Amino acid sequence: MRKSKAEDKPRITPAKAKNAVAVVKVIGTAVLPVITPHLTRTAGTVRDRWDRLRARRLGIPVGELAAYTGRGAALHARIAGIATALDDIQDKTDTAATETRLRQLTAAVRAAERMPTARRKSAHRAVADELDRIERDVLNRLGVRSDDD
């Protein structure tokens, strides 16, 4: 079965492409100024919602989001929260060892950022387990019983 001559011709020719570009230029200059503010506003709204979601997941205010970045951001936020809770404990002599341990854990999380994935995840799990233990201890010092006790 033989193709007709119309089927042999390419659908897009250089002339048709040139005409299409000209049409897009004309329509684009008319439509773009109308669409741009809406796109900018939409992008800002999406970014704001994403930031709020991340901040809620980390348990921090949106304004502090920039302080907690990287793969260890959640651990850094937990460490900062525990450090803040330690300020509320009346007996400061008891908190010195815990504050030292929190500084060590912060350094461990920072060091883990440069590790290969498997080692980083293992280090993060170890830090998270230690933070769980410290959080239980801090809650006990504050007189709050946890479900694990």
DSSP file (Angstrom, degrees, kcal/mol; ACC not computed):
  #  RESIDUE AA STRUCTURE BP1 BP2  ACC     N-H-->O    O-->H-N    N-H-->O    O-->H-N    TCO  KAPPA ALPHA  PHI   PSI    X-CA   Y-CA   Z-CA
    1    1 A M              0   0    0      0, 0.0     2,-0.3     0, 0.0     0, 0.0   0.000 360.0 360.0 360.0 130.5    0.0    0.0    0.0
    2    2 A R        -     0   0    0      1,-0.0     2,-0.1     0, 0.0     0, 0.0  -0.735 360.0-123.5-100.2 140.4    1.4    3.3   -1.1
    3    3 A K        -     0   0    0     -2,-0.3     2,-0.1     1,-0.1    -1,-0.0  -0.464  28.6-116.3 -76.3 150.3    1.3    6.6    0.9
    4    4 A S     >  -     0   0    0     -2,-0.1     4,-1.0     1,-0.1     3,-0.4  -0.366  27.8-106.6 -79.0 167.2   -0.3    9.6   -0.7
    5    5 A K  H  > S+     0   0    0      1,-0.2     4,-0.9     2,-0.2     3,-0.3   0.832 119.1  58.6 -64.6 -32.7    1.8   12.7   -1.4
    6    6 A A  H  4 S+     0   0    0      1,-0.2     3,-0.3     2,-0.2    -1,-0.2   0.846 104.3  51.2 -66.3 -33.2    0.1   14.6    1.4
    7    7 A E  H  4 S+     0   0    0     -3,-0.4    -1,-0.2     1,-0.2    -2,-0.2   0.742 103.4  59.7 -76.1 -22.3    1.3   11.9    3.9
    8    8 A D  H  < S+     0   0    0     -4,-1.0    -1,-0.2    -3,-0.3    -2,-0.2   0.762  87.3  89.5 -75.7 -26.1    4.9   12.2    2.6
    9    9 A K  S  < S-     0   0    0     -4,-0.9     2,-0.1    -3,-0.3     4,-0.0  -0.469  87.2-110.3 -74.4 140.8    5.2   15.9    3.5
   10   10 A P        -     0   0    0      0, 0.0    -1,-0.1     0, 0.0    -2,-0.1  -0.435  16.8-138.0 -68.9 145.6    6.4   16.7    7.0
   11   11 A R  S    S+     0   0    0      1,-0.2     2,-0.6    -2,-0.1    -2,-0.0   0.886  91.8  50.3 -72.3 -38.8    3.8   18.2    9.3
   12   12 A I  S    S+     0   0    0      4,-0.1    -1,-0.2     3,-0.0     3,-0.0  -0.897  71.7 177.9-106.6 119.1    6.1   20.8   10.8
   13   13 A T     >  -     0   0    0     -2,-0.6     4,-2.6     1,-0.1     5,-0.2  -0.733  44.2-106.8-110.1 163.2    8.0   22.9    8.3
   14   14 A P  H  > S+     0   0    0      0, 0.0     4,-2.3     0, 0.0     5,-0.2   0.869 121.8  52.2 -56.9 -35.8   10.4   25.7    8.9
   15   15 A A  H  > S+     0   0    0      2,-0.2     4,-2.1     1,-0.2     5,-0.2   0.915 110.0  47.4 -67.6 -42.5    7.8   28.2    7.7
   16   16 A K  H  > S+     0   0    0      2,-0.2     4,-2.3     1,-0.2    -1,-0.2   0.894 112.2  50.4 -65.9 -38.7    5.1   26.8   10.0
   17   17 A A  H  X S+     0   0    0     -4,-2.6     4,-2.4     2,-0.2    -2,-0.2   0.914 109.7  50.6 -64.2 -42.6    7.6   26.9   13.0
   18   18 A K  H  X S+     0   0    0     -4,-2.3     4,-2.0    -5,-0.2    -2,-0.2   0.900 111.2  48.4 -62.4 -41.3    8.5   30.5   12.2
   19   19 A N  H  X S+     0   0    0     -4,-2.1     4,-2.3     2,-0.2    -1,-0.2   0.901 110.2  51.7 -65.2 -40.9    4.8   31.4   12.1
   20   20 A A  H  X S+     0   0    0     -4,-2.3     4,-2.5     1,-0.2    -2,-0.2   0.909 109.2  49.9 -63.6 -42.1    4.1   29.6   15.4
   21   21 A V  H  X S+     0   0    0     -4,-2.4     4,-2.2     1,-0.2    -1,-0.2   0.907 110.3  50.8 -62.7 -41.5    7.0   31.5   17.1
   22   22 A A  H  X S+     0   0    0     -4,-2.0     4,-2.0     2,-0.2    -2,-0.2   0.907 110.7  48.5 -62.9 -42.2    5.6   34.8   15.8
   23   23 A V  H  X S+     0   0    0     -4,-2.3     4,-2.8     1,-0.2     5,-0.3   0.922 111.0  50.3 -64.3 -44.0    2.1   34.0   17.1
   24   24 A V  H  X S+     0   0    0     -4,-2.5     4,-3.1     1,-0.2     5,-0.2   0.888 109.0  52.7 -62.7 -38.8    3.5   33.0   20.5
   25   25 A K  H  X S+     0   0    0     -4,-2.2     4,-2.0     2,-0.2    -1,-0.2   0.924 112.6  43.8 -61.6 -44.9    5.5   36.3   20.7
   26   26 A V  H  X S+     0   0    0     -4,-2.0     4,-1.0     2,-0.2    -2,-0.2   0.943 119.9  40.4 -67.0 -48.4    2.4   38.4   20.0
   27   27 A I  H  X S+     0   0    0     -4,-2.8     4,-2.7     1,-0.2     3,-0.4   0.902 113.4  55.7 -68.4 -40.1    0.1   36.4   22.3
   28   28 A G  H  X S+     0   0    0     -4,-3.1     4,-2.9    -5,-0.3    -1,-0.2   0.894 104.8  51.3 -60.6 -42.3    2.8   36.1   25.0
   29   29 A T  H  < S+     0   0    0     -4,-2.0    -1,-0.2    -5,-0.2    -2,-0.2   0.776 115.9  43.0 -68.0 -24.2    3.4   39.9   25.2
   30   30 A A  H  < S+     0   0    0     -4,-1.0     4,-0.3    -3,-0.4    -2,-0.2   0.849 123.8  33.6 -85.7 -37.0   -0.3   40.4   25.7
   31   31 A V  H >X S+     0   0    0     -4,-2.7     4,-2.0     2,-0.1     3,-0.9   0.835 103.2  70.7 -90.5 -35.7   -0.9   37.6   28.1
   32   32 A L  H 3X S+     0   0    0     -4,-2.9     4,-2.7    -5,-0.3    -3,-0.1   0.873  95.7  51.9 -56.4 -45.4    2.3   37.5   30.1
   33   33 A P  H 34 S+     0   0    0      0, 0.0    -1,-0.3     0, 0.0    -2,-0.1   0.810 112.8  47.8 -63.3 -25.7    1.8   40.8   32.1
   34   34 A V  H <4 S+     0   0    0     -3,-0.9     4,-0.5    -4,-0.3    -2,-0.2   0.870 117.4  40.2 -78.7 -37.9   -1.7   39.6   33.1
   35   35 A I  H >X S+     0   0    0     -4,-2.0     4,-2.3     1,-0.2     3,-0.6   0.841  98.5  74.8 -81.1 -35.3   -0.5   36.1   34.2
   36   36 A T  H 3X S+     0   0    0     -4,-2.7     4,-2.6     1,-0.3     5,-0.2   0.861  94.1  49.2 -53.5 -48.1    2.8   37.0   36.0
   37   37 A P  H 3> S+     0   0    0      0, 0.0     4,-2.3     0, 0.0    -1,-0.3   0.885 112.5  49.6 -61.3 -35.4    1.3   38.5   39.2
   38   38 A H  H <> S+     0   0    0     -3,-0.6     4,-2.5    -4,-0.5    -2,-0.2   0.907 111.5  48.1 -68.7 -41.5   -1.0   35.5   39.6
   39   39 A L  H  X S+     0   0    0     -4,-2.3     4,-2.7     2,-0.2    -1,-0.2   0.911 112.6  49.1 -64.4 -42.0    1.9   33.1   39.1
   40   40 A T  H  X S+     0   0    0     -4,-2.6     4,-2.2    -5,-0.2    -2,-0.2   0.919 112.7  47.2 -63.4 -44.1    4.1   35.0   41.6
   41   41 A R  H  X S+     0   0    0     -4,-2.3     4,-2.2    -5,-0.2    -2,-0.2   0.907 112.9  49.1 -64.4 -42.5    1.3   35.1   44.2
   42   42 A T  H  X S+     0   0    0     -4,-2.5     4,-2.5     2,-0.2    -2,-0.2   0.916 110.6  50.1 -64.0 -43.7    0.6   31.4   43.7
   43   43 A A  H  X S+     0   0    0     -4,-2.7     4,-2.3     1,-0.2    -1,-0.2   0.898 111.0  50.1 -62.6 -39.9    4.3   30.5   44.1
   44   44 A G  H  X S+     0   0    0     -4,-2.2     4,-2.3     2,-0.2    -1,-0.2   0.894 110.8  49.1 -64.4 -40.5    4.5   32.6   47.2
   45   45 A T  H  X S+     0   0    0     -4,-2.2     4,-2.4     2,-0.2    -2,-0.2   0.914 111.3  48.9 -65.6 -43.3    1.4   30.8   48.7
   46   46 A V  H  X S+     0   0    0     -4,-2.5     4,-2.3     1,-0.2    -2,-0.2   0.921 112.4  48.5 -62.9 -43.7    2.8   27.4   47.9
   47   47 A R  H  X S+     0   0    0     -4,-2.3     4,-2.6     1,-0.2    -2,-0.2   0.904 110.5  51.3 -63.5 -41.8    6.2   28.3   49.5
   48   48 A D  H  X S+     0   0    0     -4,-2.3     4,-2.3     1,-0.2    -2,-0.2   0.920 111.2  47.2 -62.3 -44.4    4.4   29.7   52.6
   49   49 A R  H  X S+     0   0    0     -4,-2.4     4,-2.2     2,-0.2    -1,-0.2   0.899 111.9  50.6 -64.3 -40.3    2.4   26.5   53.0
   50   50 A W  H  X S+     0   0    0     -4,-2.3     4,-2.5     2,-0.2    -2,-0.2   0.921 110.9  48.9 -63.2 -44.1    5.5   24.3   52.5
   51   51 A D  H  X S+     0   0    0     -4,-2.6     4,-2.6     1,-0.2    -2,-0.2   0.909 111.1  49.8 -62.5 -42.2    7.4   26.3   55.1
   52   52 A R  H  X S+     0   0    0     -4,-2.3     4,-2.4     2,-0.2    -1,-0.2   0.897 110.9  49.9 -63.7 -39.9    4.5   26.1   57.6
   53   53 A L  H  X S+     0   0    0     -4,-2.2     4,-2.3     2,-0.2    -2,-0.2   0.933 112.1  47.0 -63.6 -46.6    4.3   22.3   57.1
   54   54 A R  H  X S+     0   0    0     -4,-2.5     4,-2.0     1,-0.2    -2,-0.2   0.916 112.9  49.3 -62.0 -43.2    8.1   21.8   57.6
   55   55 A A  H  X>S+     0   0    0     -4,-2.6     5,-2.2     1,-0.2     4,-1.3   0.902 110.6  50.2 -63.9 -40.8    8.0   24.0   60.7
   56   56 A R  H  <5S+     0   0    0     -4,-2.4    -1,-0.2     1,-0.2    -2,-0.2   0.906 109.8  50.8 -64.0 -40.9    5.1   22.1   62.1
   57   57 A R  H  <5S+     0   0    0     -4,-2.3    -1,-0.2     1,-0.2    -2,-0.2   0.863 113.8  44.6 -64.2 -35.5    6.9   18.8   61.5
   58   58 A L  H  <5S-     0   0    0     -4,-2.0    -1,-0.2    -5,-0.2    -2,-0.2   0.654 110.1-124.3 -82.4 -15.7   10.0   20.1   63.3
   59   59 A G  T  <5S+     0   0    0     -4,-1.3    -3,-0.2     1,-0.3    -4,-0.1   0.851  70.9 114.4  76.4  34.9    7.9   21.5   66.1
   60   60 A I  S   <S-     0   0    0     -5,-2.2    -1,-0.3    -6,-0.1    -2,-0.1  -0.878  73.3 -90.6-131.2 162.4    9.3   25.0   65.8
   61   61 A P    >   -     0   0    0      0, 0.0     3,-1.4     0, 0.0     4,-0.3  -0.410  38.6-116.0 -69.0 153.6    8.0   28.4   64.8
   62   62 A V  G >  S+     0   0    0      1,-0.3     3,-1.6     2,-0.2     4,-0.3   0.847 113.4  63.3 -59.4 -35.1    8.1   29.3   61.1
   63   63 A G  G 3  S+     0   0    0      1,-0.3     3,-0.3     2,-0.1    -1,-0.3   0.729 102.1  49.8 -63.6 -22.5   10.5   32.2   61.8
   64   64 A E  G X> S+     0   0    0     -3,-1.4     3,-1.4     1,-0.2     4,-0.5   0.382  80.3 101.1 -96.1   3.4   13.1   29.7   63.2
   65   65 A L  G X4 S+     0   0    0     -3,-1.6     3,-1.4     1,-0.3    -1,-0.2   0.848  73.9  59.8 -59.2 -37.6   13.0   27.4   60.1
   66   66 A A  G 34 S+     0   0    0     -4,-0.3    -1,-0.3    -3,-0.3     3,-0.1   0.744  96.9  61.9 -65.7 -22.1   16.1   28.8   58.6
   67   67 A A  G <4 S+     0   0    0     -3,-1.4     2,-0.6     1,-0.2    -1,-0.3   0.699 100.5  57.2 -75.9 -18.7   18.1   27.7   61.6
   68   68 A Y  S << S+     0   0    0     -3,-1.4     2,-0.3    -4,-0.5    -1,-0.2  -0.832  72.7 141.4-120.4  93.2   17.3   24.1   61.1
   69   69 A T        +     0   0    0     -2,-0.6     3,-0.3    -3,-0.1     7,-0.1  -0.781  32.2  43.6-125.3 169.5   18.4   22.8   57.7
   70   70 A G  S >  S-     0   0    0     -2,-0.3     3,-1.3     1,-0.2     4,-0.2  -0.234 101.4 -55.6  89.0-179.2   19.9   19.7   56.2
   71   71 A R  T 3  S+     0   0    0      1,-0.3     3,-0.3     2,-0.1    -1,-0.2   0.717 135.1  52.6 -71.6 -20.8   19.2   16.1   56.8
   72   72 A G  T 3> S+     0   0    0     -3,-0.3     4,-2.5     1,-0.2    -1,-0.3   0.186  73.9 113.0 -97.9  16.6   19.7   16.5   60.6
   73   73 A A  H <> S+     0   0    0     -3,-1.3     4,-2.4     1,-0.2     5,-0.2   0.886  75.4  50.6 -58.0 -42.8   17.3   19.4   60.9
   74   74 A A  H  > S+     0   0    0     -3,-0.3     4,-2.1     1,-0.2    -1,-0.2   0.891 111.5  48.4 -64.9 -38.4   14.8   17.4   63.0
   75   75 A L  H  > S+     0   0    0      2,-0.2     4,-2.6     1,-0.2    -2,-0.2   0.909 110.4  51.0 -68.2 -41.2   17.5   16.3   65.4
   76   76 A H  H  X S+     0   0    0     -4,-2.5     4,-2.3     1,-0.2    -2,-0.2   0.905 110.3  50.1 -61.4 -40.3   18.8   19.8   65.8
   77   77 A A  H  X S+     0   0    0     -4,-2.4     4,-2.2    -5,-0.2    -2,-0.2   0.904 110.6  49.5 -65.2 -40.8   15.3   21.1   66.5
   78   78 A R  H  X S+     0   0    0     -4,-2.1     4,-2.4     2,-0.2    -2,-0.2   0.922 110.5  50.3 -62.8 -43.5   14.9   18.3   69.2
   79   79 A I  H  X S+     0   0    0     -4,-2.6     4,-2.5     1,-0.2    -2,-0.2   0.914 110.8  49.1 -61.4 -43.3   18.2   19.2   70.8
   80   80 A A  H  X S+     0   0    0     -4,-2.3     4,-2.1     1,-0.2    -1,-0.2   0.890 110.5  51.5 -63.9 -38.8   17.3   22.9   70.9
   81   81 A G  H  X S+     0   0    0     -4,-2.2     4,-2.0     2,-0.2    -2,-0.2   0.905 110.8  47.1 -64.7 -41.1   13.9   22.0   72.5
   82   82 A I  H  X S+     0   0    0     -4,-2.4     4,-2.1     2,-0.2    -2,-0.2   0.912 110.1  53.2 -66.6 -41.3   15.5   19.9   75.1
   83   83 A A  H  X S+     0   0    0     -4,-2.5     4,-1.0     1,-0.2    -2,-0.2   0.886 109.0  49.7 -60.8 -38.7   18.1   22.7   75.8
   84   84 A T  H  X S+     0   0    0     -4,-2.1     4,-0.5     1,-0.2     3,-0.5   0.900 109.4  51.3 -65.8 -40.6   15.2   25.1   76.3
   85   85 A A  H >< S+     0   0    0     -4,-2.0     3,-1.2     1,-0.2     4,-0.4   0.853 102.6  60.4 -65.2 -33.8   13.5   22.7   78.7
   86   86 A L  H >< S+     0   0    0     -4,-2.1     3,-1.2     1,-0.3    -1,-0.2   0.825  95.0  63.1 -63.3 -29.8   16.7   22.4   80.7
   87   87 A D  H 3< S+     0   0    0     -4,-1.0    -1,-0.3    -3,-0.5    -2,-0.2   0.777  98.6  56.5 -63.9 -25.1   16.5   26.2   81.4
   88   88 A D  T << S+     0   0    0     -3,-1.2     2,-0.4    -4,-0.5    -1,-0.2   0.575  83.0 101.8 -84.0  -9.9   13.3   25.6   83.2
   89   89 A I    <   -     0   0    0     -3,-1.2     6,-0.1    -4,-0.4    53,-0.1  -0.618  63.9-150.5 -79.6 131.7   14.8   23.1   85.6
   90   90 A Q  S    S+     0   0    0     -2,-0.4     2,-1.3     1,-0.2    -1,-0.1   0.898  81.8  69.7 -69.5 -42.8   15.5   24.7   89.0
   91   91 A D    >>  +     0   0    0      1,-0.2     3,-0.8     2,-0.1     4,-0.6  -0.646  60.3 179.6 -84.0  95.2   18.5   22.5   90.0
   92   92 A K  H 3> S+     0   0    0     -2,-1.3     4,-0.8     1,-0.2     3,-0.4   0.717  73.3  68.3 -71.8 -21.4   21.2   23.7   87.6
   93   93 A T  H 34 S+     0   0    0      1,-0.2     4,-0.4     2,-0.2     3,-0.3   0.836  99.1  52.0 -67.4 -29.6   23.9   21.4   89.0
   94   94 A D  H <> S+     0   0    0     -3,-0.8     4,-0.5     1,-0.2    -1,-0.2   0.751 105.5  55.5 -73.6 -24.9   22.0   18.5   87.6
   95   95 A T  H  X S+     0   0    0     -4,-0.6     4,-2.8    -3,-0.4     5,-0.2   0.638  83.4  82.2 -88.3 -14.0   21.7   20.0   84.1
   96   96 A A  H  X S+     0   0    0     -4,-0.8     4,-2.1    -3,-0.3    -1,-0.2   0.918  94.1  46.0 -59.8 -46.0   25.5   20.5   83.4
   97   97 A A  H  > S+     0   0    0     -4,-0.4     4,-2.2    -3,-0.2    -1,-0.2   0.893 113.7  49.5 -64.5 -39.1   26.1   16.9   82.3
   98   98 A T  H  X S+     0   0    0     -4,-0.5     4,-2.4     2,-0.2    -2,-0.2   0.904 109.3  51.4 -67.5 -40.7   23.0   16.9   80.1
   99   99 A E  H  X S+     0   0    0     -4,-2.8     4,-2.0     2,-0.2    -2,-0.2   0.900 110.1  50.0 -63.3 -39.5   24.0   20.2   78.5
  100  100 A T  H  X S+     0   0    0     -4,-2.1     4,-2.0    -5,-0.2    -1,-0.2   0.922 110.6  49.9 -62.2 -43.5   27.4   18.8   77.7
  101  101 A R  H  X S+     0   0    0     -4,-2.2     4,-2.4     1,-0.2    -2,-0.2   0.885 108.1  53.0 -63.7 -38.8   25.8   15.7   76.2
  102  102 A L  H  X S+     0   0    0     -4,-2.4     4,-2.4     2,-0.2    -1,-0.2   0.891 107.5  51.5 -64.3 -39.1   23.5   17.8   74.1
  103  103 A R  H  X S+     0   0    0     -4,-2.0     4,-2.0     2,-0.2    -1,-0.2   0.902 110.5  49.3 -62.9 -40.0   26.6   19.7   72.7
  104  104 A Q  H  X S+     0   0    0     -4,-2.0     4,-2.1     2,-0.2    -2,-0.2   0.901 110.8  49.3 -65.0 -41.0   28.2   16.4   71.9
  105  105 A L  H  X S+     0   0    0     -4,-2.4     4,-2.3     2,-0.2    -2,-0.2   0.881 108.1  53.9 -67.0 -36.9   25.1   15.2   70.1
  106  106 A T  H  X S+     0   0    0     -4,-2.4     4,-2.3     1,-0.2    -1,-0.2   0.924 109.6  48.0 -61.0 -44.2   24.9   18.4   68.1
  107  107 A A  H  X S+     0   0    0     -4,-2.0     4,-2.5     1,-0.2    -2,-0.2   0.881 110.0  53.0 -63.6 -37.8   28.4   17.9   67.0
  108  108 A A  H  X S+     0   0    0     -4,-2.1     4,-2.0     2,-0.2    -2,-0.2   0.899 108.9  48.5 -64.9 -40.6   27.6   14.3   66.0
  109  109 A V  H  X S+     0   0    0     -4,-2.3     4,-0.9     2,-0.2    -2,-0.2   0.919 112.1  49.2 -66.4 -42.5   24.6   15.4   63.9
  110  110 A R  H >< S+     0   0    0     -4,-2.3     3,-0.8     1,-0.2     4,-0.4   0.922 111.8  48.7 -61.4 -43.5   26.8   18.0   62.2
  111  111 A A  H >< S+     0   0    0     -4,-2.5     3,-1.2     1,-0.2    -1,-0.2   0.856 104.8  59.9 -64.8 -34.4   29.5   15.4   61.5
  112  112 A A  H >< S+     0   0    0     -4,-2.0     3,-1.4     1,-0.2    -1,-0.2   0.733  86.9  76.1 -67.4 -21.9   26.9   13.0   60.2
  113  113 A E  T << S+     0   0    0     -4,-0.9    -1,-0.2    -3,-0.8    -2,-0.2   0.814  98.9  44.3 -58.4 -30.3   25.9   15.4   57.4
  114  114 A R  T <  S+     0   0    0     -3,-1.2    -1,-0.3    -4,-0.4    -2,-0.2   0.416  95.1 101.9 -96.0   0.1   29.1   14.5   55.5
  115  115 A M  S <  S-     0   0    0     -3,-1.4    -3,-0.0    -4,-0.2     6,-0.0  -0.414  83.8 -91.4 -83.0 158.6   28.8   10.8   56.0
  116  116 A P     >  -     0   0    0      0, 0.0     4,-3.0     0, 0.0     5,-0.2  -0.303  49.4 -99.5 -61.3 157.0   27.6    8.3   53.4
  117  117 A T  H  > S+     0   0    0      1,-0.2     4,-2.7     2,-0.2     5,-0.2   0.866 119.2  47.9 -51.3 -50.4   23.9    7.6   53.6
  118  118 A A  H  > S+     0   0    0      1,-0.2     4,-2.0     2,-0.2    -1,-0.2   0.915 116.1  43.8 -62.3 -43.7   24.0    4.3   55.5
  119  119 A R  H  > S+     0   0    0     -3,-0.2     4,-2.7     2,-0.2    -1,-0.2   0.898 113.1  52.2 -68.3 -39.4   26.4    5.7   58.1
  120  120 A R  H  X S+     0   0    0     -4,-3.0     4,-2.8     2,-0.2    -2,-0.2   0.932 110.2  47.9 -61.8 -45.5   24.5    8.9   58.4
  121  121 A K  H  X S+     0   0    0     -4,-2.7     4,-2.4    -5,-0.2    -1,-0.2   0.899 112.1  49.9 -62.7 -40.0   21.2    7.1   59.0
  122  122 A S  H  X S+     0   0    0     -4,-2.0     4,-2.1    -5,-0.2    -1,-0.2   0.918 112.2  47.4 -63.9 -43.6   22.9    4.9   61.6
  123  123 A A  H  X S+     0   0    0     -4,-2.7     4,-2.4     1,-0.2    -2,-0.2   0.906 111.5  51.0 -64.0 -41.7   24.4    7.9   63.4
  124  124 A H  H  X S+     0   0    0     -4,-2.8     4,-2.7     2,-0.2    -2,-0.2   0.895 109.1  51.0 -64.3 -39.7   21.0    9.7   63.3
  125  125 A R  H  X S+     0   0    0     -4,-2.4     4,-2.5     2,-0.2    -1,-0.2   0.920 110.5  49.4 -62.0 -42.8   19.3    6.7   64.8
  126  126 A A  H  X S+     0   0    0     -4,-2.1     4,-2.1     2,-0.2    -2,-0.2   0.913 112.8  46.7 -63.4 -42.5   21.8    6.6   67.6
  127  127 A V  H  X S+     0   0    0     -4,-2.4     4,-2.6     2,-0.2    -2,-0.2   0.915 111.5  51.6 -65.1 -42.6   21.4   10.3   68.3
  128  128 A A  H  X S+     0   0    0     -4,-2.7     4,-2.2     1,-0.2    -2,-0.2   0.898 109.3  50.2 -62.0 -40.5   17.6    9.9   68.2
  129  129 A D  H  X S+     0   0    0     -4,-2.5     4,-1.8     2,-0.2    -1,-0.2   0.916 111.8  47.8 -63.4 -42.5   17.8    7.1   70.7
  130  130 A E  H  X S+     0   0    0     -4,-2.1     4,-2.4     1,-0.2    -2,-0.2   0.889 110.5  52.0 -65.4 -38.8   20.0    9.1   73.0
  131  131 A L  H  X S+     0   0    0     -4,-2.6     4,-3.0     2,-0.2    -1,-0.2   0.877 105.8  55.0 -65.7 -36.7   17.6   12.1   72.7
  132  132 A D  H  X S+     0   0    0     -4,-2.2     4,-2.1     2,-0.2    -1,-0.2   0.930 110.0  46.5 -58.9 -44.7   14.7    9.9   73.6
  133  133 A R  H  X S+     0   0    0     -4,-1.8     4,-2.1     2,-0.2    -2,-0.2   0.917 113.9  47.4 -64.2 -44.3   16.5    8.9   76.8
  134  134 A I  H  X S+     0   0    0     -4,-2.4     4,-2.9     1,-0.2     5,-0.2   0.904 110.0  53.1 -65.1 -41.3   17.4   12.5   77.6
  135  135 A E  H  X S+     0   0    0     -4,-3.0     4,-2.6     2,-0.2    -1,-0.2   0.914 108.7  49.5 -61.4 -42.8   13.8   13.7   77.0
  136  136 A R  H  X S+     0   0    0     -4,-2.1     4,-2.3    -5,-0.2    -1,-0.2   0.922 112.3  48.8 -60.3 -42.8   12.5   11.1   79.4
  137  137 A D  H  X S+     0   0    0     -4,-2.1     4,-2.3     2,-0.2    -2,-0.2   0.921 111.7  48.1 -63.3 -44.8   15.0   12.2   82.0
  138  138 A V  H  X S+     0   0    0     -4,-2.9     4,-1.9     2,-0.2    -2,-0.2   0.913 111.1  50.9 -63.5 -42.7   14.1   15.9   81.5
  139  139 A L  H  <>S+     0   0    0     -4,-2.6     5,-3.2     1,-0.2     4,-0.3   0.908 109.9  50.3 -62.3 -40.8   10.4   15.1   81.8
  140  140 A N  H ><5S+     0   0    0     -4,-2.3     3,-1.2     3,-0.2    -1,-0.2   0.911 109.3  51.2 -62.6 -41.5   11.0   13.2   85.0
  141  141 A R  H 3<5S+     0   0    0     -4,-2.3    -1,-0.2     1,-0.3    -2,-0.2   0.843 109.6  50.5 -63.4 -32.8   13.0   16.1   86.4
  142  142 A L  T 3<5S-     0   0    0     -4,-1.9    -1,-0.3    -5,-0.2    -2,-0.2   0.483 122.0-109.5 -83.8  -1.8   10.2   18.4   85.5
  143  143 A G  T < 5S+     0   0    0     -3,-1.2     2,-0.6    -4,-0.3    -3,-0.2   0.671  75.4 132.5  85.3  17.3    7.7   16.1   87.3
  144  144 A V      < -     0   0    0     -5,-3.2     2,-0.4    -6,-0.2    -1,-0.3  -0.901  48.5-143.0-104.7 124.3    6.0   14.8   84.2
  145  145 A R        -     0   0    0     -2,-0.6     2,-0.2    -3,-0.1    -5,-0.0  -0.717  14.6-147.9 -86.4 131.9    5.6   11.1   84.0
  146  146 A S    >   -     0   0    0     -2,-0.4     3,-1.0   -10,-0.1   -10,-0.0  -0.542  24.3-112.7 -93.1 166.0    6.0    9.6   80.5
  147  147 A D  T 3  S+     0   0    0      1,-0.2    -1,-0.1    -2,-0.2    -2,-0.0   0.735 113.1  64.1 -68.6 -22.9    4.1    6.5   79.2
  148  148 A D  T 3         0   0    0      1,-0.2    -1,-0.2     0, 0.0    -3,-0.0   0.677 360.0 360.0 -75.7 -17.4    7.4    4.6   79.1
  149  149 A D    <         0   0    0     -3,-1.0    -1,-0.2   -13,-0.0    -2,-0.1   0.471 360.0 360.0 -81.6 360.0    7.9    4.7   82.8
